[in-house]
């Protein structure tokens, strides 16, 4: 739960997005200056990198949500089973 809360905090998402954009821009700028890529190629690479980073963040959030749902389901089943076992034991007495 704590990891999920940290993951979805707006300031953390903004910081991760800004870092992604900054890194992608720095790489693109370096590629254009060095002549490794044209401006159009560098821009395409920059957008692809940013999209990949945002997709990675979305996958982390979805995975964390699924893990929390699964954990909650397991805990409910375990507690329900424990209660059922105790009720059966009490009924047998």
C-alpha positions in Angstrom: 0.0 0.0 0.0 2.8 2.4 0.9 4.7 1.7 -2.3 1.5 2.3 -4.3 0.8 5.5 -2.6 4.3 6.8 -3.3 4.0 5.6 -6.9 0.8 7.5 -7.6 1.7 10.8 -5.8 1.4 13.6 -8.2 4.7 15.1 -7.3 6.5 11.8 -7.9 4.8 11.4 -11.3 5.7 15.0 -12.3 9.3 14.5 -11.2 9.6 11.2 -13.1 8.0 12.8 -16.2 10.3 15.8 -16.0 13.4 13.5 -15.6 12.3 11.4 -18.6 11.7 14.5 -20.7 15.0 16.1 -19.6 17.0 12.9 -20.3 15.4 12.4 -23.7 16.0 16.0 -24.7 19.6 15.9 -23.6 20.2 12.7 -25.6 18.4 14.2 -28.7 20.3 17.4 -28.5 23.6 15.6 -28.2 22.7 13.4 -31.2 21.9 16.5 -33.3 25.0 18.4 -32.2 27.3 15.4 -32.9 25.7 14.8 -36.2 24.7 11.3 -35.3 21.0 12.1 -36.1 19.1 14.6 -38.0 16.7 16.9 -36.1 13.7 14.8 -37.2 15.4 11.6 -36.2 16.4 13.0 -32.8 12.9 14.3 -32.2 11.4 10.9 -33.1 13.8 9.2 -30.8 13.1 11.7 -28.0 9.3 11.1 -28.3 9.8 7.3 -28.4 11.9 7.5 -25.3 9.4 9.6 -23.4 6.5 7.3 -24.5 8.5 4.3 -23.3 9.2 5.8 -19.9 5.5 6.8 -19.4 4.4 3.3 -20.4 6.9 1.9 -17.9 5.4 4.1 -15.2 1.9 3.0 -16.1 2.9 -0.7 -16.0 4.4 -0.2 -12.5 1.2 1.4 -11.3 -1.0 -1.3 -12.8 1.3 -4.1 -11.5 1.1 -2.6 -8.0 -2.6 -2.3 -8.1 -3.0 -5.9 -9.2 -0.6 -7.0 -6.4 -2.7 -5.1 -3.9 -5.9 -6.7 -5.2 -4.4 -10.1 -5.1 -3.1 -9.6 -1.6 -6.5 -8.4 -0.5 -8.2 -11.4 -2.0 -5.8 -13.8 -0.4 -6.1 -12.1 3.0 -9.9 -12.2 2.8 -9.8 -15.9 1.8 -7.4 -16.7 4.6 -9.4 -14.8 7.2 -12.7 -16.4 5.9 -11.1 -19.8 6.1 -9.8 -19.2 9.6 -13.3 -18.1 10.7 -14.9 -21.0 9.1 -12.4 -23.4 10.7 -13.1 -21.9 14.1 -16.8 -22.0 13.7 -16.7 -25.7 12.7 -14.4 -26.4 15.7 -16.9 -24.6 18.0 -19.8 -26.4 16.5 -18.0 -29.7 17.0 -17.5 -29.0 20.7 
